[in-house]
Amino acid sequence: MDTINLIIDNKPIVVKKGTTILEAASSIGVQVPTLCHMKLDDLNIENKPGGCRVCVVEVEGRRNLAPACCTDVHEGMVVNSHSIRAINARRTVMELILSDHPADCLICAKSGDCELQDMAQQLGIRKIHYPGEQSHYREDTSPAIIREIDKCIMCRRCEMMCNEVQTVGVLSAINRGFDSVVSPAFEMNLDHSECTYCGQCVAVCPTGALTEVDDTGKVIRALSDPAKTVIVQTAPAVRAALGEEFEMEPGTLVTGKLVSALRRLRFDHVFDTDFAADLTIMEEGTELLNRLGKHLAGDKDVKLPILTSCCPAWVKFFEHQFPEMKEIPSTARSPQQMFGSIAKTYFAEKLGVERENLVVVSIMPCVAKKYECGRDEFKVNGNPDVDHVITTRELAALIKLSNIDFKTLPNEDFDNPLGESTGAGVIFGTTGGVIEAAVRTAYEIHTKKELPRLDFDELRGMDGIREATIDFDGLPIKIGIAHGLGNARKLLEDIQAGKSEFHAIEIMSCPGGCIGGGGQPYHHGNAEILKKRQMAIYQEDKNKTLRKSHENPHIIKLYEEFLGEPMSEKAHHLLHTEYFDRTE
Amino acid sequence: MPEIKLSENTIQLIKDICFEFENKESELINVLHRVQGKLGYLPAEVQEVIAKELKTGVAKVYGVVTFYSFFTMIPQGEFPISICMGTACYVRGAEQVLAEFKRQLKVEVGESTGDGKFSINCLRCVGACGLAPVVTVGEKVFGRVAPSQVKQIIAEYREGRNSEDVKTA
């Protein structure tokens, strides 16, 4: 293996050929500041346009300063990361960036969590010597994402996520020089574009240029309206990440504190989307077995593979990009929407409350869920099944606003009946989890035997595309998993070309699945955080007494009392949906 | 932006050009160049067809169109006039020449005259700095242009004396 000897800040080191100065420096504890650069290890995601020039370092014998993030080391290189020249250049670059940035940090949505703000502090910027021209763009609001482009610093992370990782291709740098900015085509609004609202642009934006629509005000108003019964559901990935907003270690499970906080916020009933995830498995698992049975019996009209349909960004993606395949995904609604539908029928009846007076709030790791709950097919006479969606980040803000000391809260349990869940519902929060949950139930229904094991390690992990064959007592079931829409596209193109051999495919739009959702606490480019959240999800699954959806007693009761059986007419009406061609 | 419905023929023309370049995304600039050569400009609807054919985002196509000043989304006049604003031309009075064109034709840079005959654009250097200031009409180059000659240049085209030399870019 080729190695390179060099010196960084007086310390000699040996690194592999092809290492950048930034990586080499980091390996010996020299933290060269960066702004546009971002790397998510293990997910093959990297942004290094070398655009911001904050990471410049002095290299002996080189005329100009070198951008550390995109300069490879070479033999005998001598690097000074904090020479006066490097520091001055860095500060000048930073002042120039700040000279065209609104100085409204005190009231900015990103304040305290802003990489630009942190960098200005780290570099000790106290005065901007370049009062120059300022850009003024109109704000672009959509059902899920707000673009405040005056705050864009052209790091182009969002463009990289939207094009290379997600292959959605909605955002691109346009115009040139001072006028250049990241925008949809023809400067149209996001809601006129093919944007899926996956929110990965928001997840990586270093400033307040891209943020989620803030719906906390609507939730506060609903909670203070005495005429309304307000209930809440929380998605599985929220409990594995919320603690980070309160300086807890990434990967800390805060399920009990989360429930306790929601009760203090005065929600009338604190429920769990995991319950609806169990319900999803009953419907989707049954649909899988039905389709599989017909397919094996030789029915040519039955299309396989079946694709999961829990993720609203994924649904919007195939509606725009692969409308001719809209018959392939499962017709099962997402857990969020199943919850809303059951809450406003079954549960509203139990309470004796009109659906108009029952407000359903979702806590989601996701910004696309804000868009999903507004889709017309999820409304009855204009009243949505889910009224408001707030992200993990917004919930943290709401908890802080309500004077709750989160860290000292006691652990409490969810309410019944829509709060009971199994481990299968919990693992919906990570890539691989939905299909593992489906396997646990489909196996037992199909074989009428008890599963010999519950942990399917072959379905777990962080690789972008994974495949495994699970033995259904002599029947080999081929399973594919993709997270990130670019990976999903690859599997879809295989299906289009007739090359796919899978029976079932799980797709989640966000890298890592919902744990890496666009509404989660910002990871600031640290992929370790995603892995810790994933471990927390599997830990929660292990902690559960019940780990198979079909064993959830309240799900069994729901079918007995209300739905009949999976895929019944009533279940079809309340828990399934259809998809639309959005290319017109 | 007014919506333009492209004719089947135009769509086919664009598809053929993309196909000539093997529908490669890396050939985007060449495709845009060729299509603008045929149509005179690149309206949104044209960019959408190109994006689809090259399997790339329409935002990317728009990004390239707005990056290069050569590409335009506005229909050009029958006789597109370009005034060079490169350093040599600028110091030798290109700005006054441009002002005179704008005054005579009563249009701004990037616009076309109402009769569709003329449009004005600025460009940077045609590689004939010795002839500064330089004006091009279509592919014909005029050197050492003085503001006093502007009226005459326009008249030549308006009366059709020079029109056979001109191919719209």
Boltz contact constraints between the chains, C-beta under 6 A:
constraints:
  - contact:
      token1: [A, 169]
      token2: [B, 57]
      max_distance: 6.0
  - contact:
      token1: [A, 170]
      token2: [B, 59]
      max_distance: 6.0
  - contact:
      token1: [A, 171]
      token2: [B, 59]
      max_distance: 6.0
  - contact:
      token1: [A, 172]
      token2: [B, 59]
      max_distance: 6.0
  - contact:
      token1: [A, 172]
      token2: [B, 60]
      max_distance: 6.0
  - contact:
      token1: [A, 172]
      token2: [B, 63]
      max_distance: 6.0
  - contact:
      token1: [A, 173]
      token2: [B, 63]
      max_distance: 6.0
  - contact:
      token1: [A, 174]
      token2: [B, 62]
      max_distance: 6.0
  - contact:
      token1: [A, 174]
      token2: [B, 63]
      max_distance: 6.0
  - contact:
      token1: [A, 174]
      token2: [B, 66]
      max_distance: 6.0
  - contact:
      token1: [A, 175]
      token2: [B, 66]
      max_distance: 6.0
  - contact:
      token1: [A, 176]
      token2: [B, 67]
      max_distance: 6.0
  - contact:
      token1: [A, 184]
      token2: [B, 59]
      max_distance: 6.0
  - contact:
      token1: [A, 185]
      token2: [B, 58]
      max_distance: 6.0
  - contact:
      token1: [A, 185]
      token2: [B, 59]
      max_distance: 6.0
  - contact:
      token1: [A, 185]
      token2: [B, 62]
      max_distance: 6.0
  - contact:
      token1: [A, 186]
      token2: [B, 44]
      max_distance: 6.0
  - contact:
      token1: [A, 186]
      token2: [B, 62]
      max_distance: 6.0
